Amino acid sequence: MAFRAIRTIAPTASRQLAVSTRTFAAGPAIKSAGSQYSSLTTGALCATVLAASLTLTADPAHAAAPKVDPAAVKAAIMATIEAEDERRGDGTSLAPTLVRLAWHASGTYSKADGSGGSNGCRMRFNPEAGWGANAGLATARNFLDPLKAKFPGLSYADLYTYAGAVAIEYVGGPAIPFAFGRTDATDGTTSPPDGRLPNADMGSPAATAQHLRDIFYRMGFDDREIVALSGAHALGRCHEDASGYWGPWTRAESTLSNEYFRLLKEEPWTPKAKKHESGGCPWKGPAQYESADGSLMMLPSDLALVQDPKFHEWVLKYKDDEELFFKDFAAAFGKLLALGVKESTAGSTGGAGGGLGGLLAKLMGFMGL
């Protein structure tokens, strides 16, 4: 998660279809399996698969799914991040910004009316492009423009969200469930109202914790998922010119780990009093907290996670169990990226089991194969 201031992706649906077709073509193996369907001929089975595939092909929603090679797109995203990181040479990375881009492209969703979310990629246009919460994200969009030109069959909506998923893997995080199939809006006329992305401070710990719940409950997340997604603050930093806040959350801002939760609990956090460029210059930015040596920072919304008892419970769990954090983060972040995407329009690349490959897998299961 970011405020004003992210492993291997499973096979594509087309590859799953090829695997399924090879399975059905193995007539002798089917007969020897002792299945109640062993009397069916190979031709009949193939006809069943063909009928299912033709039905899906005739479905405009599935026909609209982009024909792209996820492995090629993933490699290109990885190469883009690596090239920019090498150019910087200062230990910072483009990856956290791509995570923030994916998050902000998705986090406008409302489960009440289905508005917002990653489908449409309306953040490329005003009014979303001009929201204060999206300040600084033009940099990430510009880095991805050459990849859109390289893969014209890939929608911006898929590219922005998939880049976030790949960036998580780049920084050592878990595999993120992801499915292609988003489409692009032609303008920002269907953008939701501003104010759907979280603020860092609502004036008091209780009000800030309630604000987090209001924002994330609207999308369909619970307290556990709120804290898990907050763990993305292990990555990157805040910039004064974008958010008014300054500084990194951890000392390894290009690596995803549970360090954010450890620091929340073990580091003494005090209100920031001095500007980072000069020891004698008072801090005049918005209220934030700093570590004992002033090198790290936390936002009021970060400290709300230890000040609120229900949030605090999950901070403690993730602090002590990075494997649990990765598991919960992968599920929550994958869910976030899919907000606003109708299941029938997404071709699965793993996890969700949607698309043609998912339907054929269900068909094979129904037939006992």
C-alpha positions, 0 to 999 in steps of 0.5 A: 500500500502506498499513500501520497508519498510490491515468482513464477507466473503460472501458464497461460490459458492457451498453454493450459489448452495445449496441455489439456488437448494432449491429455485427451489425445492420450487414448490408451492412457485413458482406457487403462486408468479404469475410469468410468468414462474409459468407454468413451473414444478419444475422438468423442473426448476431443469433440467435447473439448473442441465444443467447449473451446468453440463456445468460449471463442464465440464469447466476445468477452473471451475473444477480447482477451489479449493474446500476449506471452506473459513470460515475455512481458514479465522478462521485459518488465524485469529488464526495465526495472533492472536497467533503471536501477543500474542507472540510478546506482544508489540502492533505490529501485523503480520497483516500489513505484510500479507497486504504487502504480498498480495499487493506485490503479486498482484501489478506487473500487467500490463493492457497493456499485462495482465502480472503480478498480483496475479495469479501464485504467482511467488513471491515465486521464484526468481527473485521476491523473491529477489527483494528489494521491497520484502525484509522481506516478507519471514517472512509472507510466512513462517507463511502461510506455515503451513496453505498451508499444512492444506488446500492442495486444496488452492493455494499459490496465493489464500492463500497469497491474502486471508490472506491480505483480512482477515488481513484487517478485523482483524485490524478493516477494511472493508470486502474485496471482494474476489474470489478464483480460482488462480493457482500457477506457478511452477517457476519464469520464467514468472515473470514480470521485476523488477521495477513494485512496487512503490518507496518511493522517486523519488527525488522531489515531482513532480517526486514522484507523477508522479511515483505513477501515472505511477505505478498505472495507469499501473495497472488500478487505478485512483487518487482516488484509489491511495490515498485510497490504500495509507491509508493502511499506517495506518498499520505497520512500516518501518524497516531499515533492509528491506527498509532503512527507519524506523518507524511507520506512526501512533500511532495505527499501528495495527488498520486500520483507517483514522488516516494516512490522519489526520496525513498527514494534521495536524502533522508538518513534517520535514526532519528526522535528527537523528537516532532513537536509539540515540538523538545525532546520525545523520540519514544517511538513505534515506530521510524521514520525522518525527513528532515533537517528532520523534516517527512517520514518513512519506515517500516522497511518503506520502507527495506527496499526500498532495503536489499534488493538485489532490491527496490532494483533496482525502486526505482531503475527507478521513481525514474527512470521515472514512466511505468513506475511508473504502468504497473506500479502500475495493473496491480498495484493492479487485480490487488489489487482483484480478489483473491478474485473469481471471474472468472465472477462479475465483469462487466467495465468494462474491462481484464479482458475478462470479463462479457457484453461480453467473451464477445461480443467473443471470439465476434466474434473467433472469427467473424472479425468 
